[in-house]
Amino acid sequence: MNKGKEETIFSSIEKNFAEEFKSKKRVIFSGGGTLGPVMPLLAVFQELKKQFPDQYDFLWVGVKGGLEKEVTEKYGLKFVALPEAKLRRYFSWRNFSDIFNFAAAFFKSWMIIKRFQPNILVSAGGFMSVPLHLAAWLQKKTTLIHQEDVEVGLANKIMALWADHITVSLEKNLQNFPAKKTLWIGNPVREGVLSGQKEEAIKDFLLDPNLPTVLVLGGGTGALSLNKMIAGNIGELVKKCQIIHMLGNGKEMAVPFFQGGELDALIKERYHPVKFLNEKILSRAYAISDVVVTRAGFSTLTELAVLGKPFVAVPIPDSHQEKNARVFWSKAQTPVFLSNHEPVSGLIKKILDLVSNKEEQLYLARHLVKIIPKDAREKMSFLINGILSN
C-alpha cells in the first residue's frame, strides 16, 4: 500500500475519533503472505459485525504484495502493510537483511498501534504478526493468538510468550500452551461458504446435474504442481466426472482442449478452470461437489470437515500440511496423496475410486463432521467481545 493511501486511512480514523469512533471497540487483525491465517479471522470479523453491529472498528495489517490486501479490502476492511521479515531456521544471506526488515516492521507497527489505539490485536500465526504483537505488548495492549495448524509454528511459539489469550483448533494443542490462558474452540469458518446452493453452481459453471463433480483447490495462492498433475491427466478424469478447477493467481495451466483426439469435446464440456473463487462462488462449488481435491491447509480442511465434504488431501511435500492431512486421515480415513512418495497415477486412482464409491463418500461425510467444532466462529467473536467488555 502506498503512503498516501495509508495517511488517508489514518486521517479518517483520527477525524472520527473524538465522536462516534471513540465509543467503538477497536480490533487489529493481522496475517498474510498466504491466505491460511487470513480466512479464520475473516470469519471472526464477519461474526463480530453481525452480532455487535456498529460497536467495532477494524484494521487489517498484512504484508506488502500479499494476496490478503485484495481479499480483505473486498470484505470492507481497512488495510495497512508492513515490510515482510522472516526468521529462517537455516543459513541464508537474507537473514541479515531481514534484521533490518524486522526493525522497520516493528517501527511501523509501533506507529500503527499509536494511531489506531486498538483494544485488542488478533493473529492466527505467520511471522509478519510478530513485530506487530511485540509492539503491542510493549504498549500494554491486549493480544490474542489462534493456533490453527496441527504443528505449532515458530511465530505462535514466540507470540505465546506474551499473548494474553490463546485459542486452538484442536484439543491436542492445549498441551502446547499455558493452560490458564488457552481455550479450545475449533477453527472459525466463514458463514458464507456453508450456504451455497447446487442449482446456482450448475448455472455458474454450466454443469451437468447428472454427473459427479470434483472440485480441485490449490489453496488461496494456487498450487502449480497440483495444477500440472490434474492437467496432465484431465482426459482420464473427464471420462468419469466433471471438474471445477481453481487454478490460483499466477498459477494458470494451459490445458490443451484440442489434441486431435476423441476426448477433445468431452474435456471442453466437462473441465471448468477458474483463476479464483470468491466466497459466494466457492460456497456454490462446495455445494455441488461430490469430492474435493485440495492442498492440506488447515483452513480449507476445516471448511470441508464442517460441510462433511469428502476430500483427497495433497499436502505440500515435507511441510506442516502433511501433519494436517494426517490428523484427518487418523480420524476419518480421508485419502492422502504424498507426491514425493507416489506416482501421479496414484492420485488419479484415489480421485476416481472415491468418485465411484458412494458408500465411502457417506462414511467420510459422517466422520468428518465430528472432527472440528462447528461454532468456533461464534465462540471466538463472543470471547473477544467478552474480553473487551470487562
N, C-alpha and C positions, 0 to 999 in steps of 0.2 A: 504494500500500500504506500502511495506517495505521501510526503509530509503534509501537503496542503489538505488532503482529504482527512488525515488524522486530526489536524487542527480543527477542521470543521466539526468532526465528531465531538471532540472535547469542548469546543466553543458552545455547541448545542447543549451538552451536559451542564456546563457551568452557567449558561443563561437560565436554565430552568431550575437550577439547584436551590435557589432561595425560595422557590414557590412549591409546586407540586412534587418536584423531584426529591426535595429534602425529606419528605414523608415516606418515600418509597424505599423498599429494601433493595440493595444493590448486590448483584452477583456477577463475578467474573468466572466464566468458563474458559478452560484452555485445553488445547490439544491440536495436533496437526502433523503434517508430513504425510501421513496416511489417514484414512477415514476410520480406522479401527477404534481409536479413543474418542472419536467425534460423535458417532451415531448414538451411543448410550446417553451422552449428555444432551444431545438434541432432543431425545425423548423426554428427559427431565425438564428441559426448558419449556417444551410444549405443555407438559403437565402442570408446571407452576403457573403458566399463563392461563391455563384452563381452570385450575382450582382456585387461584387467587388473582382474578383479573384486576389490572390497574394497581397492583400492590408492589410490583417489581420493576426494576430496570436492569438490563443485561448488557454485558460486553463480552465479546469473544476475542481471546488472544491466541493467535496461531503463529505460523512461520511464513516468511517471505517465499512466495512461489508455491505454497501448498494448495492442494485442491480444496481444503477446508474453507478458504475465503469465499469461493464461488458458492459452495454448498450452504454455509451458514448465512450468507447475505440473502440467499433466496428464502430463508426462513425469517427474514426481517431482523437479523441480529447485526448490531454494530460490530465492526471487526477492526482489530489493530494487530499488526505483525511485529514479531521480534526477529532479530538476527538468529539464524539457526546455529546452535552449538551442539556438538555430540561428544559423548565420552566413550571412546572406543577402548575395549579391554584388550587391545593388541597394539603393537607399534605401528604408527603411521606418522608421516611428517605433518599431516593435517592436524594431529593432536596439538601441535604448537600454535597454529593459527586459531584453533578452537578455544584456546585460553583467552585470546582477545575477543573472540565472538561471544564467549560466555560473559565476559566482563561487560561488553556492550549490551547484551541481552539483559543482564542484571540491572544496569543503569537505566535502561529504558523501562524495565519492569517497575523499578522504584518510582519513576515519574508517572507511569500509568496508574499505579496504586494511589499515589499522592493526589492525582487529579480526579480519578473516578471515585475514590473513597468507598471501596466495596465493603459490605458487611461480611461477605464470605467469598472465598475462592475455591472452585471445584475443578478437579482434574481426574481424568481416567488413565493417567500414565503418559509416557512419552517424555523424553529428556528435555524437550523445549519448555516443559512446565517447571523444571527445577529452578532456574533463576527467578522465575515469577513467584513461586511459592517460598523461596528463600527470602526474597524481598518482603513478601507478605508477613512472614514470621518475624523478621526484624522490625517491622512496623506494627507488630502485635495484632495482626489481622487473623480472623478465624479461617482455617483451611480444612477442606475435606478432600480425600483422595479415594478413588474407586479402583479396586483391583479386579480387572475384567478377565484376563487370561488365566489359564491354569498355572503357568510359570510366572512367578513374581519378577517383574523387570527391574533393572537397576534404578530407573527413575523413581519407582514407587518405594523401593528399599530406602532410597535417600530421603524422599519426602515424608516417609512414615516416621522419621526421626523427630519431626516437629509438627506433624499433622495433628489437628485437634480431634478429627473424626475420620474413620476409615470404614468403607463398606466393601464387601467382597461378593463376587458372583457365585462362588462355590463354597459350600460349607467347609470343605477340607482346608481352605485357605485361611480359616480363622486362626489356625495354629501358627501362621507366619507373621502375625501382627499382635501387638499388645491387646489382651482381652478386654481391658477396661474401656477402650475406645474403638472397638471393632464390632461391626454388625454384619451378619449375613443377610442379604436382601435378594440375591439373584442379579440378573443383568437387565437394565432397562431397555425396553423395546419401544420404538415409535408406534403410537396407536394407529397411525395411518396405514402402516404396512400390513396390519392384521385385518383390514376390512375390504379387501379387493373383491371384485365380482368377476366370475368366469365369463359372463356374457360380454362385459366390456373388453376383456382381454382378447376374445375372439374377434371383436371389431378392430381393436388396436393393431393386431398382428396378422389379421386375415387368416385365422386358424381354422382347421377342420375339427369340429367338436367331437367327431367320432374317432380321432387319432389320439394316442397317448402323446403327452407333451413333456419335453425335457427342457429345463431352464439351466443355462450354463452361466456361472458367475465367476469372475476372476478377482473379486474384491473391488473396493472403490476406485483403485487406480488401474484395474485390469491385471491380466497375467499373460504375458506374451507366450510363455512356454505352454500354458494350458490352451490358449487360442490355437497354437500350432498343432497340438495333439488332436483337438476337435476338428480343425480344418482339414488336416491330413487324412481323416477317416470319416468325413462327412457323408460320403456315398454309402458307407456301410450303415451309418446311423439312420439316415432318412428312409431306409427300407422298412424300418420298424416304427419310426416316430417322427414327430415334427419338433423343431428345435428353436428356442428363443435364446440367442447368444449375446450377452452383454460383453462387449469387447474391451471397454475401458478407454479413457482418453490417451491417445498416442500409442495404443496397443492394437490397432486395427490390423486385421489379416485379410488380404485379398483372396477370397475363396473363389476358385475357378468354377463358375456355374456352367460354363460351356467347354467341355473337354472332348467334344465329338463322340460322346458315349451315350448309352441308353439312359443313364441316370441324370442327364442334364436337366430335363424338365422337372424331375422329382426334387432335385436339390433346390431349384429356383422356387418351387411351390412350398417346400417344407422347411427350408432353412431361413431364419429371420434374424440377421445380425443387427445389433444396435450399439451405438457408442456408449450410452449411459442411460440408466433407468432412474427417473426421479421417483419420489415416494409414491405418488399416485399410480404411475405405470408399473413400478415394482410390485405394488400390492396386487395388481391385477395379474401380473406374471406369476407371482406366488400362487394365487388362487387357481389358475388354470393348470399349473404344472403337476405332473404325476411324480416326477423325480427331478431333483436338483443336483447338478454337478458344481462343486464350489471349492475354492480355497478354504482353508480352515481358520480364518479369522474368527475370533470368538463372538463378535457382534453378529455376523451372518449366521453362524451356527446357532446362536441363541434365538434369532428370529425364526429359523427353521424348526427348532425344537418347540417353541411356543405354538407354532402353527401345526405341529405334528406332521411336518413335510419330509418324506423320505429323501435322503441325500447320499451322494457318493462324495466323500471328502478327498481333496487332492492337496495336501499341505505343501507349503514351500519346503523343499528338502533341507534337513538339518537346521530347522528353526523351531521356535516355540509353538508353531502351528501343529507340529507333529504331536506334541503333548495335548493340545486342544482336541485334535481328532481322536486321540487315544481314549480320552475321557468319555466321549460319546460312543465309541466302539465298546468300551467296557460296560456301559450301562444299557445300550440299546442294540449292540452289534451292527452299527452303521458301517457300511463298506468304506474302506480306506484304501487309496491308491498311493503307494510310495514310488514316485517317479524315478528315484535314484536306485531302486532295487527291482523294479518290474518293467517289462516291456510295455509299450503303449497299447499293444493288443490286449493286455490285461485290463486296462481302464475301459476300453470299448466293451469288453465282455462283462465287466461289472455293471456298466450302464445298461446294456441290453438285457442282461439277466434280471435286473431289478425292474426294468420297464415291463417285462413279460410276466412278472410274478406278483399278482395282486395280493396274495396271502402275505408275502414278505413285506409289501408296502403297508398293509394293515398292521402287521406286527411292529414295524418300525414306528409307525404313527402312534400306536398305543404306548410305546415305551419312551419315545422322545418327549412327549408332553409331561412326563413325570420328572425330567431331569432338572429343569430350571423353573423356579417360581415365576408365575405369570404377572405378579403385581409389583415387580421391582420398580417400575416407573413411578407408581403411586407412593411406594414406601420411601424412595429417595426424596421425592418432592415434599412429602409431609415431614420427613426428617429435617430437611433444610429449613422449611418454614418453622418447625418447632424450635430448632436451634436459634433462629433469628427472633423468635417471639419471646424467648426467655430473657 
